[in-house]
Amino acid sequence: MNGPQPNFSRIELLLIALGLVGLIGTWAQGFHYLAHGFLAGNILFWQETVATTASTFLTVDILVLAAAVFVLMFAEGRRLGMGAGLLWACFFASLFVGISFAVPVFLALRQRRIRLQRPAEASQPAGMDWIAIGTGVAIALVAAAYSLRHIP
């Protein structure tokens, strides 16, 4: 007999933690733009995202990834019955707060939904998967730490 399910599994907590790292790491820089006002700050932000070849590369890379993630977010969310309001909240949070915050939170909620309502479909990373996950988490932490040390 199974006992009560925990509110969040370890993988769900990891995803939420990554969302918080994304929120803190991006907004350490984001407030600089808001100080210029909403419109002027947005114009400056987008000018600076394409100021160099490297920043243009990353901007295009992230925006194409975002488009693909939005397709997955809405398709998977609808499949799991997550509700339109939640999906749209994640979409708008991606646009106005940060995709590095909203997508991990969406993924945590998706994992939770599967774990609680479709346990036969639930899965966890195993074995060598954790090397890739650990590498990605370490890179994210280094990037966020760099951002925090270089607040404008």
Number of C-alpha atoms within 10 A of each C-alpha: 3 4 5 6 9 9 9 16 15 11 16 21 16 16 22 22 17 22 23 17 20 24 19 19 25 20 18 19 15 19 13 14 18 15 10 13 11 10 11 12 17 15 13 13 16 11 12 12 16 15 11 11 10 10 13 15 12 14 15 13 11 14 12 12 11 19 11 11 15 18 11 12 21 19 13 14 20 13 10 14 11 15 12 12 9 14 19 14 13 24 22 14 16 18 12 10 17 21 23 22 24 25 24 22 22 23 18 24 19 18 22 21 17 16 18 14 12 12 11 9 9 13 11 9 9 8 6 8 10 11 11 10 12 11 11 12 17 12 12 17 16 13 16 20 15 13 17 16 11 10 13 11
